[in-house]
Amino acid sequence: MDSRTLLALVLSLAVLLVFQYFLGGNVSRPPREKTADKDVPAADSGKQAPGHEYGKPVRTYGGADVSVPSGISRPDIQIDTKAPLRKARDFTVETDLYRLVFSEKGGTVKNYFLKEYPATLSGDAAPVNLINVSPPYLPLGLRLESQPPIDLSSCFFEPDKEGLKLTKADEEARMKFTCDMPNGIKVTKTYTFHQGSYWIDLSIRLSGAGTIPGSVFLYNKPGKKKNRFTFAGPAYYGNNSLQEVKLKKMGEKHTYTGQVDWIGYGDNYFLTALIPVASQGPWNISIEKKEADGLTESRLTALKPAPGSAAQGVEILNLGVYFGPKEIDRLNALGHNLSKAINFGWFDPIAKPLLYILKFFFRFIHNYGIAIIIVTILIKVAFWPLAQKSAKSMKTMQKLQPKLAKLKESYGNDKEKLNKELMQLYKTYKVNPMSGCLPMLLQIPVFFALYKVLLQSIELRHAPFMLWINDLSAPDRLMIPGVNIPYLGGIPVLTLLMGVSMYLQQKLSPSSLDPTQARMMQFLPVIFTFMFINFPSGLVLYWLVNNVLSIAQQHYVNKFTN
């Protein structure tokens, strides 16, 4: 790579990094916080249940009084306002992929552990828990949008069984939670679990109340650590478009009414989502900050009941629930545009094919590091003719330096004449002074696409390479007992090797710069080394292999090209 090429790359990197710094979303990458196991009755919690709608207070069952909503045909019912004060029980559902803990209060999800994804790389690490909030703000809570609305997050839902454990022979199993309210309303939440899938069916039926729209809630607590180059937070796919709601810019509330494919929370690797599966449109979405509790509330409301409601009650909501990894193949198979949650931004057209190629090679070699090396070689082969032509052109440019210097000396005061003579010289020797930049500029989108893949693909999370590199999505560090480098911890061996390879490549490449500029460009390997120190080790591996191949190509050009 010649000096002009390096300069072009540095400027491109700087522009993109600055752009993403100011316009990129926030992301939380530490392990999820464990949900507190202690459950407190709503009457003693000191916290209010989810807020209010249409400017009217929300009435709760299980912690306050309940009025008969509009649409109920029995206005003479006497309502018992005494809340049950017993502690809510927990019920566990376990499949081959996850362990889910329901709370009796609200029939909500208290914990959701992903068996195949440890929170850290330590041998005794607990599995990732997708629930990072605590009562009364638990996912899949229900509210009846009557006048006034009735919140059921404190209602004790009685399960039809003590728990479930799906075996390999079980394709699916169901669990029902029922709340019999003292005003005659009966609410039934039916969950259907599927072996080998993170998809859960949720059906909510209402008896004794006519037709009342219902809302289901998700809650999320933003993480402490931030990364400005990826997005984490509430998002939804509506009207054939992905909307990532940036909390810092949205104000107190974000609303949307219309066609909805899904709504949820996502970060680099995981997604919790509600998916309408019945023709109940339009839907209403409300995303609201609850700063006092340090969390965000997302609400999905069906504005009309599901079609074909049964006689035993009106099916007010029919949803799919996805709590799991953002695996592109799995999300594609489920449909509902869930795969759009994997968003690589501008580089999506390159990043997703690149991910598929990496997954293809991984099926055979079972090592994403080697897959990255193979992809790097393929990219180099694809650009070889162009790079070869560029290398020859730059070598010719180096040989023309005496002639260029003579022209500058002769026509230095006449810019128009100098440019004319320079163009004639380039035409005579069939060289293009900008050809050295072209191959590298074409590879820059590939570089950033791979950067996005490494940061956001669950497939490469905790993916080992060899020796000390046990996570290609994390920075390269060799930990040596007794050696602690400030701000780094370990030694970035791979990054240092990349810097050395860039220095050797620069030495081999012909330069058409004057001596002062050439001396300045000698610092580029050092600059790049510092830039790459905290990049994912998989990205550093790609750049190192690319440099080694470029050195071999330049050596061939220098030795065999006249």
PADO-275041 format. One line per 2 residues: number of its first residue (from 1); their letters; for each residue x, y, z of C-alpha. Coordinates in nm, 4 decimals, padded with zeros to 6 digits, always signed. Example, Ala and Ser with C-alpha at 12.3 -4.5 7.8 and 13.67 -1.06 7.14 Angstrom:
<nodes>
1 = AS = +01.2300/-00.4500/+00.7800; +01.3670/-00.1060/+00.7140
</nodes>
This chain:
<nodes>
1 = MD = +00.0000/+00.0000/+00.0000; +00.1526/+00.3372/-00.1029
3 = SR = +00.1425/+00.6511/+00.1073; -00.1441/+00.8087/-00.0825
5 = TL = -00.3502/+00.4963/-00.0285; -00.2807/+00.5026/+00.3441
7 = LA = -00.3748/+00.8684/+00.3596; -00.7011/+00.8005/+00.1758
9 = LV = -00.7806/+00.5193/+00.4169; -00.7082/+00.7324/+00.7239
11 = LS = -00.9363/+01.0090/+00.5980; -01.2120/+00.7579/+00.5194
13 = LA = -01.1812/+00.6012/+00.8646; -01.1888/+00.9404/+01.0321
15 = VL = -01.4977/+01.0571/+00.8422; -01.6925/+00.7387/+00.9154
17 = LV = -01.5935/+00.7203/+01.2810; -01.6887/+01.0855/+01.3366
19 = FQ = -02.0195/+01.0314/+01.1549; -02.1091/+00.7263/+01.3612
21 = YF = -01.9957/+00.8933/+01.6834; -02.2544/+01.1672/+01.6449
23 = LG = -02.5286/+00.9762/+01.4624; -02.4822/+00.6196/+01.5855
25 = GN = -02.7043/+00.4579/+01.8457; -02.6142/+00.3467/+02.1938
27 = VS = -02.5430/-00.0126/+02.2819; -02.5012/-00.2040/+02.6024
29 = RP = -02.2584/-00.4961/+02.5875; -02.2080/-00.6115/+02.9481
31 = PR = -02.3883/-00.9213/+03.0786; -02.7484/-00.8663/+03.1743
33 = EK = -02.8252/-00.7866/+03.5339; -02.9940/-01.0678/+03.7228
35 = TA = -03.3501/-00.9975/+03.8201; -03.4107/-00.9733/+04.1900
37 = DK = -03.5742/-01.2851/+04.3269; -03.7638/-01.1043/+04.5967
39 = DV = -04.1243/-01.0273/+04.5082; -04.3154/-00.7699/+04.7091
41 = PA = -04.6942/-00.7299/+04.7117; -04.8087/-00.4215/+04.5270
43 = AD = -04.9661/-00.2759/+04.8402; -04.6259/-00.2591/+05.0068
45 = SG = -04.4016/-00.1868/+04.7123; -04.4340/+00.1876/+04.7107
47 = KQ = -04.4283/+00.1793/+04.3306; -04.7176/+00.2482/+04.1023
49 = AP = -04.8090/+00.0098/+03.8266; -04.7717/+00.1277/+03.4664
51 = GH = -04.8917/+00.4836/+03.4053; -05.2156/+00.6082/+03.2586
53 = EY = -05.3711/+00.6520/+02.9190; -05.6096/+00.9030/+02.7617
55 = GK = -05.5493/+01.1380/+03.0535; -05.7353/+00.9129/+03.2997
57 = PV = -05.5948/+00.7180/+03.5942; -05.5286/+00.3469/+03.5613
59 = RT = -05.7118/+00.1314/+03.8122; -05.5371/-00.1808/+03.9289
61 = YG = -05.6615/-00.5133/+04.0536; -05.4571/-00.6633/+04.3352
63 = GA = -05.3439/-00.3316/+04.4769; -05.6310/-00.0826/+04.4410
65 = DV = -05.9937/-00.0530/+04.3405; -06.1394/-00.1773/+04.0128
67 = SV = -06.4298/-00.0076/+03.8382; -06.6563/-00.1813/+03.5910
69 = PS = -06.5260/-00.0809/+03.2455; -06.7480/+00.0311/+02.9649
71 = GI = -06.8852/-00.2618/+02.7681; -06.9575/-00.4807/+03.0718
73 = SR = -07.3174/-00.5962/+03.0724; -07.3383/-00.6371/+03.4540
75 = PD = -07.3133/-00.2867/+03.6058; -07.4657/-00.4053/+03.9346
77 = IQ = -07.1597/-00.6163/+04.0316; -07.0178/-00.5295/+04.3723
79 = ID = -06.6395/-00.4993/+04.3565; -06.4164/-00.6234/+04.6354
81 = TK = -06.1293/-00.3753/+04.6675; -05.9227/-00.5810/+04.9093
83 = AP = -05.5929/-00.6861/+04.7561; -05.4416/-01.0279/+04.8243
85 = LR = -05.1322/-00.9715/+05.0346; -04.9645/-01.3103/+04.9954
87 = KA = -04.6327/-01.3440/+04.8215; -04.6543/-01.4295/+04.4539
89 = RD = -04.5359/-01.7777/+04.3594; -04.2968/-01.8588/+04.0756
91 = FT = -04.3501/-02.1243/+03.8083; -04.0770/-02.2577/+03.5807
93 = VE = -04.0970/-02.3657/+03.2174; -03.7916/-02.5353/+03.0707
95 = TD = -03.7125/-02.6346/+02.7127; -03.3902/-02.7392/+02.5443
97 = LY = -03.3084/-02.3720/+02.4735; -03.4223/-02.1705/+02.7747
99 = RL = -03.5487/-02.1713/+03.1315; -03.8368/-01.9306/+03.1881
101 = VF = -03.9652/-01.8258/+03.5312; -04.3206/-01.6900/+03.5478
103 = SE = -04.4515/-01.4787/+03.8323; -04.8017/-01.5547/+03.9526
105 = KG = -04.8565/-01.1815/+03.9813; -04.9690/-01.0675/+03.6401
107 = GT = -04.8735/-01.3972/+03.4746; -04.5552/-01.2144/+03.3744
109 = VK = -04.1990/-01.3234/+03.2984; -03.9630/-01.2845/+03.5928
111 = NY = -03.6508/-01.4501/+03.4479; -03.5569/-01.5863/+03.1072
113 = FL = -03.2264/-01.7742/+03.0919; -03.0693/-01.8702/+02.7574
115 = KE = -02.9038/-02.2080/+02.8123; -02.6689/-02.1886/+02.5131
117 = YP = -02.5321/-01.8402/+02.5875; -02.3171/-01.7859/+02.8980
119 = AT = -02.2948/-01.4265/+03.0162; -01.9128/-01.4354/+03.0173
121 = LS = -01.6319/-01.6639/+02.9045; -01.5526/-01.7898/+03.2533
123 = GD = -01.6163/-02.1602/+03.2985; -01.8751/-02.1161/+03.5735
125 = AA = -02.0602/-01.8264/+03.4090; -02.4363/-01.8143/+03.4483
127 = PV = -02.6474/-01.8104/+03.1332; -02.7604/-01.4777/+02.9914
129 = NL = -03.0817/-01.3538/+03.1527; -03.2879/-01.1419/+02.9134
131 = IN = -03.4941/-00.9926/+03.1971; -03.3150/-00.7032/+03.3654
133 = VS = -03.6130/-00.5441/+03.5438; -03.8012/-00.6305/+03.8629
135 = PP = -04.1640/-00.6178/+03.9857; -04.3953/-00.4473/+03.9233
137 = YL = -04.2338/-00.3852/+03.5843; -04.2154/-00.7335/+03.4344
139 = PL = -04.2599/-00.8212/+03.0649; -04.5904/-00.9479/+02.9237
141 = GL = -04.8048/-00.7612/+03.1730; -05.1617/-00.6910/+03.0601
143 = RL = -05.3877/-00.3880/+03.0705; -05.7522/-00.3598/+02.9645
145 = ES = -05.8079/-00.0340/+02.7786; -06.1530/+00.0339/+02.9229
147 = QP = -06.2692/+00.3688/+03.0578; -06.0771/+00.4012/+03.2825
149 = PI = -05.8091/+00.1431/+03.1911; -05.7571/-00.1528/+03.4260
151 = DL = -05.4009/-00.2624/+03.4900; -05.3638/-00.6341/+03.5685
153 = SS = -04.9948/-00.6412/+03.6564; -05.0881/-00.6978/+04.0218
155 = CF = -05.3646/-00.9482/+03.9538; -05.2822/-01.2988/+04.0790
157 = FE = -05.3136/-01.5329/+03.7810; -05.3723/-01.8948/+03.8779
159 = PD = -05.1780/-02.1419/+03.6582; -05.3290/-02.4694/+03.5413
161 = KE = -05.0076/-02.6547/+03.6315; -04.7109/-02.6085/+03.8635
163 = GL = -04.4585/-02.5908/+03.5806; -04.3415/-02.7508/+03.2584
165 = KL = -04.0340/-02.9292/+03.1323; -04.0431/-03.0162/+02.7650
167 = TK = -03.8600/-03.3340/+02.6696; -03.7245/-03.4232/+02.3274
169 = AD = -04.0469/-03.6106/+02.2581; -04.2572/-03.3002/+02.3240
171 = EE = -04.3135/-03.0816/+02.0222; -04.5130/-02.8260/+02.2188
173 = AR = -04.6859/-02.7723/+02.5521; -04.9292/-02.5179/+02.6961
175 = MK = -04.9688/-02.3385/+03.0238; -05.2719/-02.1285/+03.1182
177 = FT = -05.2915/-01.8454/+03.3703; -05.6370/-01.7305/+03.4800
179 = CD = -05.7420/-01.4252/+03.6773; -06.1005/-01.4205/+03.8132
181 = MP = -06.1710/-01.0611/+03.9045; -06.4408/-00.9818/+04.1660
183 = NG = -06.6376/-00.7732/+03.9144; -06.7098/-01.0819/+03.7033
185 = IK = -06.4359/-01.0390/+03.4460; -06.2279/-01.3470/+03.3713
187 = VT = -05.8928/-01.3091/+03.1964; -05.7047/-01.6107/+03.0581
189 = KT = -05.3469/-01.5966/+02.9288; -05.2442/-01.9096/+02.7370
191 = YT = -04.8765/-01.9637/+02.6570; -04.7725/-02.2288/+02.4029
193 = FH = -04.4067/-02.3375/+02.4085; -04.2241/-02.5150/+02.1259
195 = QG = -03.9253/-02.7482/+02.1593; -03.6214/-02.6250/+01.9679
197 = SY = -03.7596/-02.2735/+01.9258; -03.7545/-01.9424/+02.1111
199 = WI = -04.0999/-01.8628/+01.9748; -04.3872/-01.8620/+02.2263
201 = DL = -04.7539/-01.8218/+02.1333; -04.9566/-01.5959/+02.3621
203 = SI = -05.3370/-01.5848/+02.3490; -05.5363/-01.3606/+02.5827
205 = RL = -05.9107/-01.4133/+02.6266; -06.1604/-01.1984/+02.8107
207 = SG = -06.4942/-01.3225/+02.9482; -06.7761/-01.1231/+03.1062
209 = AG = -06.6717/-00.7845/+02.9764; -06.7832/-00.7611/+02.6156
211 = TI = -06.5115/-00.6371/+02.3827; -06.2314/-00.4303/+02.5355
213 = PG = -05.8977/-00.3568/+02.3666; -05.5960/-00.4958/+02.5470
215 = SV = -05.2329/-00.3884/+02.5832; -04.9246/-00.5986/+02.6520
217 = FL = -04.6075/-00.4487/+02.7980; -04.2336/-00.4957/+02.7635
219 = YN = -03.9795/-00.3345/+02.9952; -03.6067/-00.2852/+02.9671
221 = KP = -03.3398/-00.1206/+03.1783; -03.0609/+00.0400/+02.9698
223 = GK = -02.7124/-00.0900/+03.0443; -02.4400/+00.1170/+03.2031
225 = KK = -02.1728/+00.0836/+02.9349; -02.2211/+00.2459/+02.5965
227 = NR = -02.0857/+00.1896/+02.2479; -02.1712/+00.4607/+02.0016
229 = FT = -02.1232/+00.2516/+01.6908; -02.4237/+00.0208/+01.7320
231 = FA = -02.7812/+00.0580/+01.8521; -02.9475/-00.0805/+02.1631
233 = GP = -03.2939/+00.0069/+02.2830; -03.6597/-00.0030/+02.1820
235 = AY = -03.7409/-00.0663/+01.8174; -04.0289/-00.1768/+01.6005
237 = YG = -04.0996/-00.2716/+01.2420; -04.4059/-00.0934/+01.1115
239 = NN = -04.5276/+00.0252/+00.7740; -04.2484/-00.1784/+00.6086
241 = SL = -03.9758/+00.0168/+00.7855; -03.7468/-00.0438/+01.0836
243 = QE = -03.7705/+00.2259/+01.3497; -03.4956/+00.2347/+01.6126
245 = VK = -03.6089/+00.4729/+01.8853; -03.3166/+00.6668/+02.0297
247 = LK = -03.4130/+00.7442/+02.3871; -03.2026/+01.0593/+02.4129
249 = KM = -03.3836/+01.2149/+02.1176; -03.7429/+01.0995/+02.1572
251 = GE = -03.8572/+01.3143/+02.4514; -04.0864/+01.1554/+02.7097
253 = KH = -04.2932/+00.9380/+02.4746; -04.2922/+00.7959/+02.1224
255 = TY = -04.6187/+00.6771/+01.9655; -04.7218/+00.5108/+01.6409
257 = TG = -05.0496/+00.3747/+01.5047; -05.0715/+00.1506/+01.2007
259 = QV = -04.9466/-00.1795/+01.0642; -04.6960/-00.3484/+01.2992
261 = DW = -04.4817/-00.6563/+01.2364; -04.3123/-00.6512/+01.5760
263 = IG = -04.2083/-00.4314/+01.8666; -03.9324/-00.5027/+02.1140
265 = YG = -03.5918/-00.4321/+02.2602; -03.2671/-00.5251/+02.0939
267 = DN = -02.8953/-00.4890/+02.1495; -02.5949/-00.6324/+01.9666
269 = YF = -02.6893/-00.9941/+02.0175; -03.0360/-01.0451/+02.1673
271 = LT = -03.3955/-00.9483/+02.0980; -03.7139/-00.9484/+02.3050
273 = AL = -04.0157/-00.8888/+02.0840; -04.3940/-00.9030/+02.0600
275 = IP = -04.5286/-01.0101/+01.7202; -04.8915/-00.9660/+01.6127
277 = VA = -04.9968/-01.2890/+01.4412; -05.3664/-01.2164/+01.3811
279 = SQ = -05.5290/-00.9624/+01.1509; -05.6075/-00.7193/+01.4303
281 = GP = -05.4712/-00.4041/+01.2750; -05.4353/-00.1236/+01.3234
283 = WN = -05.2121/-00.1401/+01.6282; -05.1006/+00.1292/+01.8648
285 = IS = -04.7441/+00.1502/+01.9936; -04.6325/+00.3629/+02.2856
287 = IE = -04.2721/+00.3819/+02.4064; -04.2233/+00.5784/+02.7248
289 = KK = -03.9370/+00.6597/+02.9591; -03.9796/+00.5873/+03.3287
291 = EA = -03.6783/+00.7773/+03.4520; -03.7689/+00.7438/+03.8205
293 = DG = -03.7299/+00.3670/+03.7868; -03.4458/+00.3822/+03.5339
295 = LT = -03.6258/+00.1841/+03.2648; -03.8222/+00.2091/+02.9422
297 = ES = -04.1782/+00.0865/+02.8852; -04.3024/-00.0344/+02.5462
299 = RL = -04.6733/-00.0984/+02.5023; -04.8484/-00.2777/+02.2153
301 = TA = -05.2256/-00.2262/+02.1974; -05.4724/-00.4074/+01.9730
303 = LK = -05.7443/-00.1621/+01.8751; -05.9904/-00.4424/+01.7961
305 = PA = -06.0271/-00.8105/+01.8968; -05.8843/-01.1022/+01.7019
307 = PG = -06.1131/-01.2409/+01.4296; -06.3210/-01.5508/+01.4956
309 = SA = -06.3486/-01.5070/+01.8738; -06.4731/-01.8176/+02.0547
311 = AQ = -06.7934/-01.8388/+02.2562; -06.6063/-01.8892/+02.5836
313 = GV = -06.4628/-01.5410/+02.5619; -06.3365/-01.2724/+02.3307
315 = EI = -05.9786/-01.3253/+02.2157; -05.8547/-00.9705/+02.2585
317 = LN = -05.4902/-01.0449/+02.1784; -05.3126/-01.3122/+01.9761
319 = LG = -04.9378/-01.2603/+01.9753; -04.6092/-01.4302/+01.9140
321 = VY = -04.3331/-01.3749/+02.1688; -03.9652/-01.4001/+02.0784
323 = FG = -03.7056/-01.3826/+02.3552; -03.3758/-01.5031/+02.2149
325 = PK = -03.0586/-01.4490/+02.0125; -03.0466/-01.2470/+01.6924
327 = EI = -02.9490/-01.5471/+01.4794; -03.0113/-01.4464/+01.1205
329 = DR = -03.1166/-01.7932/+00.9983; -03.3534/-01.8450/+01.2916
331 = LN = -03.5155/-01.5029/+01.2505; -03.5514/-01.5498/+00.8756
333 = AL = -03.7285/-01.8819/+00.9341; -03.9772/-01.7227/+01.1753
335 = GH = -04.0735/-01.4478/+00.9304; -04.2637/-01.1342/+01.0364
337 = NL = -03.9571/-00.9303/+00.9310; -03.7833/-01.0243/+01.2565
339 = SK = -03.4523/-01.0489/+01.0693; -03.4741/-00.6719/+01.0135
341 = AI = -03.3779/-00.6398/+01.3805; -03.0256/-00.7255/+01.2615
343 = NF = -02.9414/-00.3855/+01.1206; -02.5940/-00.3150/+00.9834
345 = GW = -02.6888/+00.0336/+00.8662; -02.5380/+00.1599/+00.5428
347 = FD = -02.3269/-00.1537/+00.5122; -02.6214/-00.3941/+00.5301
349 = PI = -02.5981/-00.4950/+00.1582; -02.2364/-00.6054/+00.2138
351 = AK = -02.2459/-00.7157/+00.5781; -02.5275/-00.9711/+00.5511
353 = PL = -02.3779/-01.1555/+00.2495; -02.0446/-01.1463/+00.4326
355 = LY = -02.2068/-01.3056/+00.7383; -02.3617/-01.5784/+00.5230
357 = IL = -02.0215/-01.6507/+00.3650; -01.8567/-01.6751/+00.7077
359 = KF = -02.1332/-01.9092/+00.8261; -02.0871/-02.1218/+00.5129
361 = FF = -01.7170/-02.1806/+00.5798; -01.7818/-02.2283/+00.9512
363 = RF = -02.0023/-02.5285/+00.8740; -01.6955/-02.7088/+00.7382
365 = IH = -01.4048/-02.5817/+00.9514; -01.5839/-02.4913/+01.2795
367 = NY = -01.3573/-02.1915/+01.3403; -01.4647/-01.8375/+01.2575
369 = GI = -01.1043/-01.7146/+01.2731; -01.0034/-01.9472/+00.9897
371 = AI = -01.3253/-01.8511/+00.8090; -01.2182/-01.4854/+00.8289
373 = II = -00.8769/-01.5762/+00.6851; -01.0409/-01.7640/+00.3953
375 = VT = -01.2758/-01.4725/+00.3240; -00.9794/-01.2316/+00.3323
377 = IL = -00.7956/-01.4450/+00.0768; -01.1048/-01.4586/-00.1460
379 = IK = -01.1424/-01.0809/-00.1294; -00.7753/-01.0395/-00.2145
381 = VA = -00.8079/-01.2760/-00.5100; -01.1131/-01.0846/-00.6335
383 = FW = -00.9205/-00.7560/-00.6218; -00.5914/-00.9070/-00.7423
385 = PL = -00.6055/-00.7864/-01.1074; -00.6942/-00.4334/-01.0028
387 = AQ = -00.4338/-00.4309/-00.7255; -00.1722/-00.5717/-00.9623
389 = KS = -00.2377/-00.2996/-01.2162; -00.2278/-00.0397/-00.9407
391 = AK = +00.1042/-00.1699/-00.8045; +00.2628/-00.1575/-01.1499
393 = SM = +00.1300/+00.1925/-01.2040; +00.2748/+00.3123/-00.8735
395 = KT = +00.6111/+00.1597/-00.9554; +00.6102/+00.3442/-01.2872
397 = MQ = +00.5177/+00.6637/-01.1035; +00.8203/+00.6170/-00.8808
399 = KL = +01.0460/+00.5888/-01.1862; +00.8936/+00.9057/-01.3301
401 = QP = +00.9883/+01.1125/-01.0256; +01.2919/+01.2760/-01.1944
403 = KL = +01.0777/+01.3809/-01.4912; +00.8033/+01.5085/-01.2607
405 = AK = +01.0559/+01.7100/-01.0617; +01.1937/+01.8610/-01.3829
407 = LK = +00.8467/+01.9636/-01.5003; +00.7708/+02.1266/-01.1646
409 = ES = +01.0989/+02.3144/-01.1854; +01.0265/+02.4333/-01.5400
411 = YG = +00.6586/+02.5263/-01.5002; +00.6276/+02.5848/-01.1275
413 = ND = +00.4875/+02.9353/-01.1773; +00.2414/+02.8356/-01.4485
415 = KE = -00.0099/+02.5933/-01.2952; -00.2138/+02.5534/-01.6125
417 = KL = +00.0897/+02.4688/-01.8228; +00.2263/+02.2363/-01.5512
419 = NK = -00.1001/+02.0403/-01.5324; -00.1103/+02.0091/-01.9098
421 = EL = +00.2453/+01.8726/-01.9233; +00.1788/+01.6343/-01.6353
423 = MQ = -00.1281/+01.4915/-01.8097; +00.0743/+01.4450/-02.1258
425 = LY = +00.3479/+01.2653/-01.9305; +00.0949/+01.0315/-01.7660
427 = KT = -00.0615/+00.9618/-02.1043; +00.2750/+00.8855/-02.2633
429 = YK = +00.3698/+00.6322/-01.9953; +00.0110/+00.5055/-01.9499
431 = VN = -00.0110/+00.5643/-01.5760; -00.2828/+00.7000/-01.3483
433 = PM = -00.1581/+00.8872/-01.0388; -00.4761/+00.7950/-00.8479
435 = SG = -00.4703/+00.4252/-00.9325; -00.2902/+00.3391/-00.6093
437 = CL = -00.5905/+00.4512/-00.4031; -00.8597/+00.2676/-00.5956
439 = PM = -00.8109/-00.0912/-00.4681; -00.8014/+00.0207/-00.1065
441 = LL = -01.0992/+00.2524/-00.1455; -01.3014/-00.0359/-00.2879
443 = QI = -01.2090/-00.2509/+00.0133; -01.3086/+00.0100/+00.2731
445 = PV = -01.6810/-00.0859/+00.2608; -01.5799/-00.4499/+00.3131
447 = FF = -01.3685/-00.3455/+00.6119; -01.6535/-00.1617/+00.7827
449 = AL = -01.9069/-00.4289/+00.6900; -01.6898/-00.6880/+00.8658
451 = YK = -01.6561/-00.4488/+01.1604; -02.0359/-00.4385/+01.1888
453 = VL = -02.0628/-00.8171/+01.1555; -01.8122/-00.8726/+01.4353
455 = LQ = -01.9855/-00.6249/+01.6657; -02.3440/-00.7309/+01.6032
457 = SI = -02.3549/-01.0976/+01.5002; -02.4446/-01.3447/+01.7738
459 = EL = -02.2690/-01.6126/+01.5675; -01.9314/-01.4498/+01.6426
461 = RH = -02.0008/-01.3685/+02.0082; -01.7458/-01.5603/+02.2199
463 = AP = -01.6218/-01.7291/+01.8989; -01.2633/-01.8531/+01.9632
465 = FM = -00.9776/-01.8541/+01.7143; -00.6643/-02.0100/+01.8617
467 = LW = -00.4055/-01.9654/+02.1365; -00.4982/-01.6640/+02.3515
469 = IN = -00.7726/-01.5336/+02.1189; -01.0924/-01.6771/+02.2669
471 = DL = -01.3407/-01.4152/+02.1449; -01.3187/-01.2702/+01.7935
473 = SA = -01.5760/-01.0040/+01.8811; -01.3592/-00.8658/+02.1649
475 = PD = -01.0258/-00.6783/+02.1539; -00.7079/-00.8862/+02.1314
477 = RL = -00.5337/-00.9251/+02.4689; -00.2681/-01.1722/+02.5808
479 = MI = -00.2901/-01.1939/+02.9584; +00.0404/-01.2655/+03.1324
481 = PG = +00.0476/-01.3128/+03.5119; +00.2094/-01.0132/+03.6747
483 = VN = +00.1819/-00.7974/+03.3612; -00.0861/-00.5303/+03.3704
485 = IP = -00.0669/-00.2583/+03.1069; -00.2632/+00.0551/+03.2074
487 = YL = -00.5947/+00.0946/+03.0188; -00.5270/-00.2297/+02.8297
489 = GG = -00.4737/-00.5056/+03.0827; -00.3003/-00.7532/+02.8550
491 = IP = -00.0718/-00.7263/+02.5528; -00.2430/-00.6619/+02.2142
493 = VL = -00.0153/-00.9053/+02.0291; -00.2244/-00.9367/+01.7136
495 = TL = -00.2608/-00.5590/+01.6894; +00.1152/-00.5089/+01.7254
497 = LM = +00.1769/-00.7661/+01.4523; -00.0666/-00.5781/+01.2324
499 = GV = +00.1269/-00.2552/+01.2896; +00.4554/-00.4273/+01.1993
501 = SM = +00.3015/-00.5719/+00.8826; +00.1775/-00.2275/+00.7814
503 = YL = +00.5275/-00.0842/+00.8328; +00.6835/-00.3575/+00.6159
505 = QQ = +00.4204/-00.3058/+00.3491; +00.4897/+00.0656/+00.3458
507 = KL = +00.8625/+00.0031/+00.3057; +00.8052/-00.2248/+00.0064
509 = SP = +00.5557/+00.0037/-00.1658; +00.6850/+00.2693/-00.4092
511 = SS = +00.6161/+00.6265/-00.3057; +00.5638/+00.9305/-00.5232
513 = LD = +00.5638/+01.1744/-00.2306; +00.8370/+01.4247/-00.1542
515 = PT = +01.0744/+01.3417/+00.1360; +00.8887/+01.5589/+00.3896
517 = QA = +00.5538/+01.3959/+00.3144; +00.7148/+01.0522/+00.3123
519 = RM = +00.8535/+01.1056/+00.6632; +00.5099/+01.2098/+00.7862
521 = MQ = +00.3518/+00.8993/+00.6361; +00.5948/+00.6779/+00.8273
523 = FL = +00.3890/+00.7459/+01.1395; +00.0778/+00.5892/+00.9883
525 = PV = +00.1555/+00.2339/+01.1086; +00.1831/+00.3693/+01.4635
527 = IF = -00.1427/+00.5620/+01.4273; -00.3227/+00.2577/+01.2904
529 = TF = -00.1898/+00.0393/+01.5712; -00.3409/+00.2715/+01.8316
531 = MF = -00.6660/+00.2951/+01.6344; -00.7008/-00.0840/+01.6204
533 = IN = -00.6137/-00.1566/+01.9840; -00.9783/-00.1737/+02.0932
535 = FP = -01.1201/-00.3084/+01.7677; -01.2533/-00.6665/+01.7643
537 = SG = -00.9694/-00.9163/+01.7240; -01.1492/-01.0658/+01.4227
539 = LV = -01.1197/-00.7316/+01.2444; -00.7515/-00.7028/+01.3342
541 = LY = -00.7010/-01.0560/+01.2024; -00.8624/-00.9575/+00.8721
543 = WL = -00.6382/-00.6516/+00.8376; -00.3242/-00.8432/+00.9337
545 = VN = -00.3890/-01.1173/+00.6767; -00.4717/-00.8550/+00.4148
547 = NV = -00.1409/-00.6793/+00.4863; +00.0571/-01.0036/+00.4587
549 = LS = -00.1048/-01.0813/+00.1233; -00.0362/-00.7264/+00.0039
551 = IA = +00.3301/-00.7629/+00.1044; +00.3544/-01.0834/-00.0989
553 = QQ = +00.1907/-00.9156/-00.3969; +00.4164/-00.6105/-00.3770
555 = HY = +00.7244/-00.8328/-00.3510; +00.6140/-01.0117/-00.6684
557 = VN = +00.5645/-00.6805/-00.8506; +00.9020/-00.5440/-00.7382
559 = KF = +01.0844/-00.8592/-00.8433; +00.9197/-00.9521/-01.1711
561 = TN = +00.7839/-00.6267/-01.3164; +00.9965/-00.3947/-01.5309
</nodes>
